[in-house]
Amino acid sequence: MATEHAVGTRKRATAKIWLTPGGGKFTANGKGLEEYLERKDLFLAAIRPLEVTDSLKRFDVRVQVKGGGTSAQAGAISLGVARALAKHEPDLQRTLKHAGLLTRDPREHERMKYGLAKRRKSFQWTKR
């Protein structure tokens, strides 16, 4: 029984994934994934790689995730699980790639700029 390890990132969130052959147990930071990601759409996004490859009941997944918000964490978990599956079974890589699950979303947190109120918002300008 080989355990595969992978890391997924999205925005400011990082997820470490341990994928072990088993019965389909999914834990995130010591809780069940459905309990950790309370919104149904985020839960479904996180387990999408397992659904696409019909592997939901074949692997136990342990996740340690930190940083970012819940949406970013779900994206990081999804990418990490997809990478671990591709590492464990290289023949699944094509399926995961076609579903867009092995591509990291490049959109990142924008830095604060000096002379502006927010990232892009400027202070009120008066003509006279």
C-alpha positions in Angstrom: 0.0 0.0 0.0 1.8 3.0 -1.3 0.9 6.5 0.0 1.1 9.3 -2.5 1.9 12.8 -1.4 1.0 16.0 -3.3 0.6 19.7 -2.8 -2.1 21.9 -4.3 -2.3 25.7 -4.2 -4.9 28.3 -5.0 -4.7 32.0 -4.3 -3.2 32.1 -0.7 -4.3 28.5 0.3 -2.0 25.5 0.4 -3.2 21.9 0.7 -1.0 18.9 1.5 -2.6 15.7 0.3 -1.9 12.1 1.4 -3.7 9.5 -0.9 -3.8 5.9 0.4 -5.7 3.0 -1.1 -8.7 2.4 1.1 -12.5 2.7 1.4 -13.2 6.4 0.6 -12.5 8.2 3.9 -11.9 11.9 3.4 -10.5 14.0 6.2 -9.4 17.7 6.2 -7.6 19.1 9.3 -8.9 16.3 11.5 -12.6 16.7 10.4 -14.6 15.1 7.7 -14.4 17.0 4.5 -18.2 17.7 4.3 -18.0 19.1 7.8 -14.9 21.2 7.1 -16.2 22.6 3.8 -19.7 23.5 4.9 -21.0 24.6 1.5 -22.1 21.8 -0.9 -20.6 23.4 -4.0 -17.1 23.7 -2.4 -17.3 20.0 -1.2 -18.2 18.9 -4.7 -15.4 21.0 -6.2 -12.9 19.4 -3.8 -13.9 15.8 -4.6 -14.3 16.4 -8.4 -10.9 14.6 -9.3 -12.1 11.5 -7.6 -15.5 11.6 -9.3 -14.1 12.2 -12.8 -11.8 9.1 -12.4 -14.4 7.0 -10.6 -12.1 6.6 -7.6 -14.4 7.9 -4.8 -14.5 4.5 -2.9 -10.9 3.4 -3.9 -8.8 5.8 -1.8 -8.6 7.4 1.6 -7.6 11.0 1.4 -6.0 13.0 4.3 -5.7 16.7 3.8 -3.8 19.4 5.8 -4.9 22.8 4.4 -4.1 26.3 5.6 -4.3 29.9 4.4 -6.8 31.6 2.1 -10.6 31.4 2.3 -12.9 28.4 2.0 -13.2 28.7 -1.8 -9.4 28.9 -2.3 -9.0 25.9 0.1 -11.4 23.8 -1.9 -9.5 24.7 -5.1 -6.2 23.8 -3.5 -7.6 20.5 -2.3 -8.9 19.7 -5.8 -5.6 20.4 -7.4 -3.7 18.4 -4.8 -5.9 15.4 -5.1 -5.7 15.5 -8.9 -1.9 15.6 -8.7 -1.7 12.7 -6.2 -4.1 10.6 -8.4 -1.9 11.4 -11.5 1.2 10.4 -9.5 -0.4 7.2 -8.2 -1.9 6.1 -11.6 -0.2 7.8 -14.5 -2.9 6.5 -17.0 -5.4 8.8 -15.3 -3.4 11.9 -16.1 -5.0 12.3 -19.6 -8.5 12.2 -18.1 -7.6 14.7 -15.3 -5.9 17.0 -17.8 -8.9 17.0 -20.2 -11.2 17.9 -17.2 -8.9 20.8 -16.4 -8.0 19.5 -13.0 -4.2 19.5 -13.3 -4.0 23.1 -14.3 -3.2 25.6 -11.5 -5.3 28.7 -11.6 -2.8 31.5 -12.1 -5.0 34.3 -10.7 -3.3 35.5 -7.6 -3.9 38.0 -4.8 -3.0 41.5 -6.0 -0.7 43.6 -3.9 -1.5 46.9 -2.3 -0.1 49.9 -4.2 1.1 53.1 -2.6 -0.8 56.3 -3.6 -4.1 54.3 -4.0 -7.0 53.7 -1.6 -7.1 49.9 -2.4 -5.5 47.6 -4.9 -6.9 49.7 -7.9 -9.2 52.2 -6.3 -7.8 55.7 -6.2 -8.7 58.5 -3.8 -11.4 61.0 -4.8 -10.1 63.5 -7.3 -11.3 67.1 -7.2 -11.0 69.3 -10.2 -11.0 72.7 -8.4 
